[in-house]
Amino acid sequence: MRNTAAVARCSELCRNAEGLLFEFGAMTRPILKTYLISDLALSREALVRRCAQITRHTHMHPPEVTFDIGKTRLMRTSMRIAHSAPCTVPSPDEALHLAAQIDAAHGMGLVHGDIRPKNLLTTSAGCHLIDWEPSLFQLLNGRLAAMVTPPALHPEDARARNVTHLTDLFGFALLLSSAGSSERLESIQQAQAKQPYRPAGWMADQFVLGGLGRGSRAWKN
């Protein structure tokens, strides 16, 4: 019954969001994933709050993600965009579009935690961040693990055993280094280090203004 309800919910969103359908193309059956709440390293209150933030953010920055939180299980429903492709190396325009999404999430206190090529999709509207996890720490094979793919975990977060906006910016920086010259990225990182926090939009602006050239790939998967 839950699967049927999720498909009906997705169909309703597709019928009502004519502007989004025009912009993103047809949407097929949603992607469903189920979690044991006992495996999510968050209090129930914090879990509900994070899931609500993700839904609110992805409603403005599709594909939309919703959650059904039960007593022992949580189901994540993610819209699937039919006319999309992996965004392995973002173009200048895609980098700016992605930076706006990251900054919007950070503005509401929301951290993605795993910004990497496999979690990006590109459409005619730009580059989109996917795979929002309900908890940044989860039990995997009986061990607590951060939902971050190396090498994106920021060194300060690694030392503190935490996942913050710094890891998002670090993952975004690696995407830019994959798209352009490592020398330009290094100069941006040095400038960023002089101030406690500079948003992803600033980083993207500086990188695009400096030009994109061919550089070594930071990601191997």
Residue, then its C-alpha position, 0 to 999 in steps of 0.5 A: m500500500r505504501n508503494t501505491a501511495a508513493v506512486a500516486r503522490c508522485s503522479e499528483l506532483c507531476r500533474n500539478a507542477e506543469g512548470l517543472l514538467f516543462e523544465f525537467g521533462a517527463m518523470t517516471r516512477p519514483i525511487l523508493k528506499t527503506y531504512l531501519i530507524s534504529d540504524l539512523a544515528l539521530s534522535r527521532e526529533a532530529l530525524v523528523r526535522r532533517c527530513a522536513q528540511i530535505t523535503r522543503h529544499t528539494h521542493m524548490h530544487p528538484p528532484e523532490v524527496t519525501f519521507d514516510i516515518g513509521k515506528t521502526r522504518l523510514m521510507r524515502t521517496s525520490m522523484r526520478i527524472a526521465h530525461s537526465a544524464p550523470c553530471t560527471v564534470p560540471s560546466p561553468d553554468e552547471a557549477l553556478h547552478l549547483a552552487a546556488q543549490i548548496d548555498a540554499a541548503h546551507g542557508m537553512g542549516l541543511v548539509h548534504g554530506d556526499i557531493r560527488p559526481k554519482n550524486l549529480l544529474t544534469t538536465s536542460a535546466g542545469c545540474h541537480l543534487i540527488d541522494w539526500e540521506p535522512s541521517l549523515f551517520q548510519l549503522l552499516n554492518g554494525r558499525l557507525a559510519a559517515m555517509v561520505t564518499p572519500p575523498a570528500l570528507h573535509p579534514e577538520d570534519a574527519r578530526a572532529r568525527n563530524v559532517t558539516h558544511l565544510t565537507d559539502l564545500f570540500g566535495f564541491a571544490l573537488l568537482l571544480s578541480s575535476a573540471g579545471s586547472s588545479e592551480r586555479l583551485e588552489s588559489i581559490q582555496q587559499a583565498q577562502a582560508k582567509q575567511p571562516y566561511r565563504p559560500a559555494g557560490w563565491m567559490a564557483d564565481q571565482f573559478v568561472l571568472g578564472g577560466l576553466g582548463r583541463g586538469s587532473r581528475a580528483w574523482k576516480n569513480 
